[in-house]
Amino acid sequence: MGQGDLMRRSVVAVAAAAIVSVALVAFWWTGGGSESEAAMVIPEGLDLAQGEVLYGEYCASCHGANLEGQPDWQSPGPDGRLPAPPHDETGHTWHHPDSVLFQYTKLGGRETLAMQGIEFDSGMPGFSGQLSDQEIWTILAYIRSTWPERARAAQAARTEVSLANEGS
């Protein structure tokens, strides 16, 4: 691969990452979609062991058994899609409020972003036909339980802001 190819790939990677980041910030800022789903917050008392099992069954094949994500997750692959990001503290999952994480998991990336008028070929499938809402919340609770306290606190604050924006 020549230097020109590397430069073009770098520009494409930065552009794709910027588009996804702007899309997710816009999604977060506007409250994340429909009122009924955006108002949802992870319920208390979910079974984290069950969440770990469900994560292993439905998420680990793309996001890694240890939540590490796919290699080069910030650079688009040959198909133009960004690889699956990590769900540990090194990724951006904890940067999003509960409503965004829930809808992204339930509806998939393409549909969730389309709700905001953003067309983006996300590789994230929707799991609405495979997982119940309760199971999605259980997986999200497991993922969140692995983050350090500072990441959990930041994510909780983003969820509070999202809910407050929705009510105004």
C-alpha positions as protocol buffer text, in pm:
chain_id: "A"
residue {
  index: 1
  type: MET
  ca { x: 0 y: 0 z: 0 }
}
residue {
  index: 2
  type: GLY
  ca { x: 152 y: 334 z: -108 }
}
residue {
  index: 3
  type: GLN
  ca { x: 175 y: 652 z: 94 }
}
residue {
  index: 4
  type: GLY
  ca { x: -111 y: 805 z: -107 }
}
residue {
  index: 5
  type: ASP
  ca { x: -335 y: 509 z: -24 }
}
residue {
  index: 6
  type: LEU
  ca { x: -249 y: 538 z: 344 }
}
residue {
  index: 7
  type: MET
  ca { x: -322 y: 910 z: 339 }
}
residue {
  index: 8
  type: ARG
  ca { x: -660 y: 857 z: 168 }
}
residue {
  index: 9
  type: ARG
  ca { x: -748 y: 581 z: 414 }
}
residue {
  index: 10
  type: SER
  ca { x: -655 y: 808 z: 705 }
}
residue {
  index: 11
  type: VAL
  ca { x: -874 y: 1088 z: 569 }
}
residue {
  index: 12
  type: VAL
  ca { x: -1165 y: 848 z: 518 }
}
residue {
  index: 13
  type: ALA
  ca { x: -1119 y: 708 z: 871 }
}
residue {
  index: 14
  type: VAL
  ca { x: -1120 y: 1053 z: 1028 }
}
residue {
  index: 15
  type: ALA
  ca { x: -1424 y: 1157 z: 822 }
}
residue {
  index: 16
  type: ALA
  ca { x: -1618 y: 840 z: 911 }
}
residue {
  index: 17
  type: ALA
  ca { x: -1534 y: 874 z: 1280 }
}
residue {
  index: 18
  type: ALA
  ca { x: -1639 y: 1239 z: 1271 }
}
residue {
  index: 19
  type: ILE
  ca { x: -1972 y: 1155 z: 1103 }
}
residue {
  index: 20
  type: VAL
  ca { x: -2053 y: 886 z: 1358 }
}
residue {
  index: 21
  type: SER
  ca { x: -1948 y: 1110 z: 1647 }
}
residue {
  index: 22
  type: VAL
  ca { x: -2160 y: 1401 z: 1524 }
}
residue {
  index: 23
  type: ALA
  ca { x: -2453 y: 1168 z: 1461 }
}
residue {
  index: 24
  type: LEU
  ca { x: -2437 y: 1018 z: 1808 }
}
residue {
  index: 25
  type: VAL
  ca { x: -2394 y: 1360 z: 1974 }
}
residue {
  index: 26
  type: ALA
  ca { x: -2696 y: 1488 z: 1781 }
}
residue {
  index: 27
  type: PHE
  ca { x: -2891 y: 1179 z: 1879 }
}
residue {
  index: 28
  type: TRP
  ca { x: -2792 y: 1225 z: 2243 }
}
residue {
  index: 29
  type: TRP
  ca { x: -2859 y: 1600 z: 2245 }
}
residue {
  index: 30
  type: THR
  ca { x: -3209 y: 1562 z: 2103 }
}
residue {
  index: 31
  type: GLY
  ca { x: -3309 y: 1300 z: 2358 }
}
residue {
  index: 32
  type: GLY
  ca { x: -3257 y: 991 z: 2151 }
}
residue {
  index: 33
  type: GLY
  ca { x: -3579 y: 936 z: 1960 }
}
residue {
  index: 34
  type: SER
  ca { x: -3933 y: 857 z: 2056 }
}
residue {
  index: 35
  type: GLU
  ca { x: -4048 y: 970 z: 2397 }
}
residue {
  index: 36
  type: SER
  ca { x: -4158 y: 627 z: 2514 }
}
residue {
  index: 37
  type: GLU
  ca { x: -3821 y: 466 z: 2448 }
}
residue {
  index: 38
  type: ALA
  ca { x: -3603 y: 768 z: 2526 }
}
residue {
  index: 39
  type: ALA
  ca { x: -3760 y: 798 z: 2871 }
}
residue {
  index: 40
  type: MET
  ca { x: -3642 y: 449 z: 2960 }
}
residue {
  index: 41
  type: VAL
  ca { x: -3360 y: 417 z: 3208 }
}
residue {
  index: 42
  type: ILE
  ca { x: -3188 y: 93 z: 3302 }
}
residue {
  index: 43
  type: PRO
  ca { x: -3399 y: -65 z: 3577 }
}
residue {
  index: 44
  type: GLU
  ca { x: -3240 y: -147 z: 3911 }
}
residue {
  index: 45
  type: GLY
  ca { x: -3173 y: -499 z: 4034 }
}
residue {
  index: 46
  type: LEU
  ca { x: -3091 y: -665 z: 3703 }
}
residue {
  index: 47
  type: ASP
  ca { x: -2906 y: -997 z: 3710 }
}
residue {
  index: 48
  type: LEU
  ca { x: -2550 y: -912 z: 3604 }
}
residue {
  index: 49
  type: ALA
  ca { x: -2456 y: -1280 z: 3570 }
}
residue {
  index: 50
  type: GLN
  ca { x: -2742 y: -1324 z: 3323 }
}
residue {
  index: 51
  type: GLY
  ca { x: -2625 y: -1007 z: 3145 }
}
residue {
  index: 52
  type: GLU
  ca { x: -2277 y: -1154 z: 3108 }
}
residue {
  index: 53
  type: VAL
  ca { x: -2422 y: -1475 z: 2961 }
}
residue {
  index: 54
  type: LEU
  ca { x: -2645 y: -1281 z: 2719 }
}
residue {
  index: 55
  type: TYR
  ca { x: -2352 y: -1056 z: 2624 }
}
residue {
  index: 56
  type: GLY
  ca { x: -2146 y: -1367 z: 2546 }
}
residue {
  index: 57
  type: GLU
  ca { x: -2424 y: -1509 z: 2332 }
}
residue {
  index: 58
  type: TYR
  ca { x: -2529 y: -1196 z: 2141 }
}
residue {
  index: 59
  type: CYS
  ca { x: -2249 y: -938 z: 2159 }
}
residue {
  index: 60
  type: ALA
  ca { x: -1908 y: -1098 z: 2212 }
}
residue {
  index: 61
  type: SER
  ca { x: -1869 y: -1224 z: 1855 }
}
residue {
  index: 62
  type: CYS
  ca { x: -1832 y: -861 z: 1741 }
}
residue {
  index: 63
  type: HIS
  ca { x: -1748 y: -662 z: 2054 }
}
residue {
  index: 64
  type: GLY
  ca { x: -1510 y: -919 z: 2205 }
}
residue {
  index: 65
  type: ALA
  ca { x: -1537 y: -1167 z: 2490 }
}
residue {
  index: 66
  type: ASN
  ca { x: -1364 y: -915 z: 2716 }
}
residue {
  index: 67
  type: LEU
  ca { x: -1552 y: -613 z: 2575 }
}
residue {
  index: 68
  type: GLU
  ca { x: -1234 y: -516 z: 2383 }
}
residue {
  index: 69
  type: GLY
  ca { x: -1397 y: -452 z: 2043 }
}
residue {
  index: 70
  type: GLN
  ca { x: -1249 y: -528 z: 1705 }
}
residue {
  index: 71
  type: PRO
  ca { x: -899 y: -425 z: 1598 }
}
residue {
  index: 72
  type: ASP
  ca { x: -871 y: -78 z: 1443 }
}
residue {
  index: 73
  type: TRP
  ca { x: -1227 y: 0 z: 1550 }
}
residue {
  index: 74
  type: GLN
  ca { x: -1181 y: 370 z: 1475 }
}
residue {
  index: 75
  type: SER
  ca { x: -1088 y: 312 z: 1107 }
}
residue {
  index: 76
  type: PRO
  ca { x: -1339 y: 200 z: 845 }
}
residue {
  index: 77
  type: GLY
  ca { x: -1287 y: -142 z: 693 }
}
residue {
  index: 78
  type: PRO
  ca { x: -1282 y: -213 z: 320 }
}
residue {
  index: 79
  type: ASP
  ca { x: -1664 y: -201 z: 319 }
}
residue {
  index: 80
  type: GLY
  ca { x: -1662 y: 150 z: 467 }
}
residue {
  index: 81
  type: ARG
  ca { x: -1810 y: 38 z: 798 }
}
residue {
  index: 82
  type: LEU
  ca { x: -1643 y: 103 z: 1128 }
}
residue {
  index: 83
  type: PRO
  ca { x: -1553 y: -218 z: 1314 }
}
residue {
  index: 84
  type: ALA
  ca { x: -1733 y: -291 z: 1641 }
}
residue {
  index: 85
  type: PRO
  ca { x: -1602 y: -63 z: 1918 }
}
residue {
  index: 86
  type: PRO
  ca { x: -1500 y: -182 z: 2262 }
}
residue {
  index: 87
  type: HIS
  ca { x: -1757 y: -171 z: 2539 }
}
residue {
  index: 88
  type: ASP
  ca { x: -1493 y: -139 z: 2808 }
}
residue {
  index: 89
  type: GLU
  ca { x: -1370 y: 199 z: 2931 }
}
residue {
  index: 90
  type: THR
  ca { x: -1140 y: 240 z: 2627 }
}
residue {
  index: 91
  type: GLY
  ca { x: -1439 y: 274 z: 2391 }
}
residue {
  index: 92
  type: HIS
  ca { x: -1712 y: 535 z: 2364 }
}
residue {
  index: 93
  type: THR
  ca { x: -2011 y: 334 z: 2490 }
}
residue {
  index: 94
  type: TRP
  ca { x: -2002 y: 509 z: 2827 }
}
residue {
  index: 95
  type: HIS
  ca { x: -2021 y: 846 z: 2650 }
}
residue {
  index: 96
  type: HIS
  ca { x: -2387 y: 785 z: 2562 }
}
residue {
  index: 97
  type: PRO
  ca { x: -2703 y: 801 z: 2776 }
}
residue {
  index: 98
  type: ASP
  ca { x: -2909 y: 492 z: 2847 }
}
residue {
  index: 99
  type: SER
  ca { x: -3175 y: 580 z: 2587 }
}
residue {
  index: 100
  type: VAL
  ca { x: -2917 y: 587 z: 2306 }
}
residue {
  index: 101
  type: LEU
  ca { x: -2755 y: 260 z: 2414 }
}
residue {
  index: 102
  type: PHE
  ca { x: -3094 y: 91 z: 2443 }
}
residue {
  index: 103
  type: GLN
  ca { x: -3221 y: 208 z: 2104 }
}
residue {
  index: 104
  type: TYR
  ca { x: -2892 y: 134 z: 1929 }
}
residue {
  index: 105
  type: THR
  ca { x: -2910 y: -222 z: 2064 }
}
residue {
  index: 106
  type: LYS
  ca { x: -3280 y: -272 z: 2001 }
}
residue {
  index: 107
  type: LEU
  ca { x: -3313 y: -105 z: 1661 }
}
residue {
  index: 108
  type: GLY
  ca { x: -2958 y: -125 z: 1526 }
}
residue {
  index: 109
  type: GLY
  ca { x: -2728 y: 155 z: 1421 }
}
residue {
  index: 110
  type: ARG
  ca { x: -2875 y: 234 z: 1081 }
}
residue {
  index: 111
  type: GLU
  ca { x: -3235 y: 264 z: 1206 }
}
residue {
  index: 112
  type: THR
  ca { x: -3142 y: 453 z: 1521 }
}
residue {
  index: 113
  type: LEU
  ca { x: -2944 y: 712 z: 1327 }
}
residue {
  index: 114
  type: ALA
  ca { x: -3211 y: 729 z: 1055 }
}
residue {
  index: 115
  type: MET
  ca { x: -3456 y: 842 z: 1326 }
}
residue {
  index: 116
  type: GLN
  ca { x: -3237 y: 1152 z: 1349 }
}
residue {
  index: 117
  type: GLY
  ca { x: -3228 y: 1201 z: 974 }
}
residue {
  index: 118
  type: ILE
  ca { x: -2874 y: 1065 z: 946 }
}
residue {
  index: 119
  type: GLU
  ca { x: -2794 y: 808 z: 682 }
}
residue {
  index: 120
  type: PHE
  ca { x: -2501 y: 595 z: 794 }
}
residue {
  index: 121
  type: ASP
  ca { x: -2417 y: 235 z: 710 }
}
residue {
  index: 122
  type: SER
  ca { x: -2361 y: 107 z: 1062 }
}
residue {
  index: 123
  type: GLY
  ca { x: -2268 y: -255 z: 1108 }
}
residue {
  index: 124
  type: MET
  ca { x: -2467 y: -278 z: 1432 }
}
residue {
  index: 125
  type: PRO
  ca { x: -2774 y: -498 z: 1382 }
}
residue {
  index: 126
  type: GLY
  ca { x: -3094 y: -452 z: 1576 }
}
residue {
  index: 127
  type: PHE
  ca { x: -3189 y: -719 z: 1830 }
}
residue {
  index: 128
  type: SER
  ca { x: -3559 y: -637 z: 1874 }
}
residue {
  index: 129
  type: GLY
  ca { x: -3665 y: -975 z: 1737 }
}
residue {
  index: 130
  type: GLN
  ca { x: -3412 y: -1172 z: 1939 }
}
residue {
  index: 131
  type: LEU
  ca { x: -3393 y: -1001 z: 2278 }
}
residue {
  index: 132
  type: SER
  ca { x: -3666 y: -865 z: 2503 }
}
residue {
  index: 133
  type: ASP
  ca { x: -3637 y: -513 z: 2638 }
}
residue {
  index: 134
  type: GLN
  ca { x: -3553 y: -662 z: 2978 }
}
residue {
  index: 135
  type: GLU
  ca { x: -3271 y: -870 z: 2826 }
}
residue {
  index: 136
  type: ILE
  ca { x: -3130 y: -563 z: 2649 }
}
residue {
  index: 137
  type: TRP
  ca { x: -3132 y: -370 z: 2978 }
}
residue {
  index: 138
  type: THR
  ca { x: -2966 y: -668 z: 3148 }
}
residue {
  index: 139
  type: ILE
  ca { x: -2684 y: -673 z: 2891 }
}
residue {
  index: 140
  type: LEU
  ca { x: -2639 y: -297 z: 2923 }
}
residue {
  index: 141
  type: ALA
  ca { x: -2627 y: -326 z: 3302 }
}
residue {
  index: 142
  type: TYR
  ca { x: -2357 y: -593 z: 3274 }
}
residue {
  index: 143
  type: ILE
  ca { x: -2152 y: -377 z: 3035 }
}
residue {
  index: 144
  type: ARG
  ca { x: -2190 y: -74 z: 3261 }
}
residue {
  index: 145
  type: SER
  ca { x: -2086 y: -280 z: 3566 }
}
residue {
  index: 146
  type: THR
  ca { x: -1743 y: -337 z: 3411 }
}
residue {
  index: 147
  type: TRP
  ca { x: -1658 y: 32 z: 3380 }
}
residue {
  index: 148
  type: PRO
  ca { x: -1455 y: 219 z: 3640 }
}
residue {
  index: 149
  type: GLU
  ca { x: -1652 y: 447 z: 3872 }
}
residue {
  index: 150
  type: ARG
  ca { x: -1558 y: 767 z: 3682 }
}
residue {
  index: 151
  type: ALA
  ca { x: -1699 y: 624 z: 3355 }
}
residue {
  index: 152
  type: ARG
  ca { x: -2019 y: 504 z: 3528 }
}
residue {
  index: 153
  type: ALA
  ca { x: -2063 y: 848 z: 3687 }
}
residue {
  index: 154
  type: ALA
  ca { x: -2008 y: 1028 z: 3355 }
}
residue {
  index: 155
  type: GLN
  ca { x: -2253 y: 801 z: 3177 }
}
residue {
  index: 156
  type: ALA
  ca { x: -2513 y: 844 z: 3454 }
}
residue {
  index: 157
  type: ALA
  ca { x: -2476 y: 1222 z: 3424 }
}
residue {
  index: 158
  type: ARG
  ca { x: -2532 y: 1205 z: 3049 }
}
residue {
  index: 159
  type: THR
  ca { x: -2845 y: 998 z: 3109 }
}
residue {
  index: 160
  type: GLU
  ca { x: -2975 y: 1259 z: 3356 }
}
residue {
  index: 161
  type: VAL
  ca { x: -2913 y: 1542 z: 3107 }
}
residue {
  index: 162
  type: SER
  ca { x: -3085 y: 1344 z: 2832 }
}
residue {
  index: 163
  type: LEU
  ca { x: -3390 y: 1287 z: 3051 }
}
residue {
  index: 164
  type: ALA
  ca { x: -3397 y: 1654 z: 3159 }
}
residue {
  index: 165
  type: ASN
  ca { x: -3376 y: 1770 z: 2795 }
}
residue {
  index: 166
  type: GLU
  ca { x: -3659 y: 1540 z: 2705 }
}
residue {
  index: 167
  type: GLY
  ca { x: -3884 y: 1692 z: 2972 }
}
residue {
  index: 168
  type: SER
  ca { x: -3825 y: 2049 z: 2859 }
}
